[in-house]
Amino acid sequence: MTRPQQEVDIARKLHTIEWLKSELLEGVSLFFKALLGNNRQVITKALATIILTCYFLGRRLGIGLQQVDQAIEEQLRHHLAEEHQLEDWYGDLSACLNYLQGKKRG
């Protein structure tokens, strides 16, 4: 790659990271607005936007999709071991971990 091309590529990567950061904020904003309106469809779309943006941002930062999933599973196991309140009250952590493990199996 020529030097000018490298500079363009670096600038594009930085621009993409900044764009994804703003997308993340927009997704969070949409989520909060959707909560006010109590619209399940919009809430679901906002959550999906946040999750996807985090995956894409991770990739742009050199973190693979599997690495993110693995870190999520590790956090879930840690919180389960620490008897997190969401698990005690609702079983959310084990439900999420079972869901993720089920996706891996097939």
C-alpha positions as CSV (number, residue, x, y, z in Angstrom):
1,M,0.0,0.0,0.0
2,T,1.3,3.4,-0.8
3,R,1.7,6.0,2.0
4,P,-1.3,8.2,0.9
5,Q,-3.5,5.1,0.7
6,Q,-2.5,4.0,4.2
7,E,-3.4,7.5,5.5
8,V,-6.8,7.3,3.8
9,D,-7.4,3.8,5.3
10,I,-6.4,5.0,8.8
11,A,-8.7,8.0,8.4
12,R,-11.5,5.8,7.2
13,K,-11.1,3.4,10.2
14,L,-11.1,6.3,12.6
15,H,-14.1,7.8,11.0
16,T,-15.9,4.5,11.1
17,I,-15.2,4.1,14.9
18,E,-16.5,7.6,15.5
19,W,-19.6,6.9,13.4
20,L,-20.3,3.6,15.4
21,K,-19.9,5.5,18.7
22,S,-22.5,7.9,17.6
23,E,-24.7,5.0,16.4
24,L,-24.4,3.5,19.9
25,L,-25.5,6.7,21.5
26,E,-28.4,7.0,19.1
27,G,-29.5,3.5,19.9
28,V,-29.4,4.2,23.6
29,S,-31.4,7.4,23.0
30,L,-33.9,5.5,20.9
31,F,-34.2,2.8,23.6
32,F,-34.9,5.4,26.3
33,K,-37.5,7.1,24.1
34,A,-39.1,3.7,23.4
35,L,-39.4,3.0,27.1
36,L,-41.3,6.2,27.5
37,G,-43.7,5.2,24.8
38,N,-43.9,1.6,26.0
39,N,-43.7,0.2,22.5
40,R,-42.3,-3.3,22.6
41,Q,-41.4,-3.3,18.9
42,V,-39.4,-0.1,19.1
43,I,-37.8,-1.3,22.3
44,T,-36.7,-4.5,20.7
45,K,-35.4,-2.7,17.6
46,A,-33.4,-0.3,19.8
47,L,-31.9,-3.2,21.9
48,A,-30.9,-5.0,18.7
49,T,-29.3,-1.8,17.4
50,I,-27.3,-1.4,20.6
51,I,-26.1,-5.0,20.5
52,L,-25.2,-5.0,16.8
53,T,-23.4,-1.7,17.1
54,C,-21.3,-3.1,20.0
55,Y,-20.4,-6.1,17.9
56,F,-19.4,-3.9,15.0
57,L,-17.5,-1.5,17.2
58,G,-15.6,-4.4,18.7
59,R,-14.6,-5.6,15.3
60,R,-13.3,-2.2,14.3
61,L,-11.2,-2.3,17.5
62,G,-9.8,-5.7,16.6
63,I,-12.1,-7.7,18.9
64,G,-13.7,-10.6,17.2
65,L,-17.4,-11.6,17.5
66,Q,-16.5,-14.8,19.3
67,Q,-14.3,-12.9,21.7
68,V,-17.2,-10.7,22.7
69,D,-19.5,-13.7,23.1
70,Q,-16.8,-15.5,25.2
71,A,-16.4,-12.4,27.4
72,I,-20.2,-12.3,27.8
73,E,-20.3,-15.9,28.9
74,E,-17.4,-15.3,31.3
75,Q,-19.2,-12.4,32.9
76,L,-22.4,-14.5,33.2
77,R,-20.5,-17.3,34.9
78,H,-18.8,-14.8,37.2
79,H,-22.1,-13.2,38.2
80,L,-23.7,-16.6,38.7
81,A,-20.9,-17.6,41.1
82,E,-21.3,-14.3,42.9
83,E,-25.1,-14.9,43.2
84,H,-26.1,-11.8,41.4
85,Q,-29.5,-10.4,42.3
86,L,-30.8,-10.7,38.7
87,E,-30.3,-14.4,39.0
88,D,-31.8,-14.7,42.4
89,W,-34.8,-12.7,41.5
90,Y,-35.5,-13.6,37.9
91,G,-33.0,-16.3,36.7
92,D,-31.8,-13.9,34.0
93,L,-28.2,-14.9,34.1
94,S,-28.7,-18.7,33.7
95,A,-31.4,-18.1,31.0
96,C,-29.0,-15.9,29.0
97,L,-26.1,-18.4,29.5
98,N,-28.3,-21.3,28.4
99,Y,-29.5,-19.3,25.4
100,L,-25.9,-18.5,24.3
101,Q,-24.8,-22.1,24.8
102,G,-27.8,-23.4,22.9
103,K,-26.9,-21.1,19.9
104,K,-23.4,-22.6,19.9
105,R,-24.7,-26.2,19.8
106,G,-26.8,-25.6,16.8
